[in-house]
Structures are given as C-alpha cells and as structure tokens.
Amino acid sequence: MPAIVGVVQVINVGSSGVFHIGDVFKISPFATSKTFAGAGSFNTGETISLYNAASTTNTNDTDAIDQPTVLNL
C-alpha cells in the first residue's frame, strides 16, 4: 500500500548502503564484509561496566563464501 512521505533529510549513505522509502520489489547488497570483535566491543552508552574474564575471539572461518553477491543486479 502506498504511503505519503514528508520531508526526508539524508546526511550520509555508505558506499554499499541502501536508502529506501516506499514500496520495493527487491533490495540486494553489492558488497559484504565480516567483522570479528571481542566481548563487549560494540556496546554504546554513557556508563557501561564490563566484566569479562579470560575472553578470546575465534577468527577461524573455514567457509569460502558466506554471502554471495554474484547475481545481485
């Protein structure tokens, strides 16, 4: 169902990002990435208390392709 959209201000869209308003048939990524981070790496806020004992990040990845982007047009 169509929608009426008012004023929209876009400051920034990343190099492989998608800005979408309204109806859409297909949205597909043109780039993929993988991020490895330890415990508590992506926490945000003013007062965060983290108590991580011995923590390791497993970066062993045996997959050749995680998310293919071959036929994304």
C-alpha positions, 0 to 999 in steps of 0.5 A: 500500500502506498504511503505519503512521505514528508520531508526526508533529510539524508546526511550520509549513505555508505558506499554499499548502503541502501536508502529506501522509502516506499514500496520495493520489489527487491533490495540486494547488497553489492558488497559484504564484509565480516567483522570479528570483535571481542566481548563487549566491543560494540556496546554504546552508552554513557556508563557501561561496566564490563566484566569479562574474564579470560575472553578470546575471539575465534577468527577461524572461518573455514567457509569460502563464501558466506554471502554471495553477491554474484547475481545481485543486479 
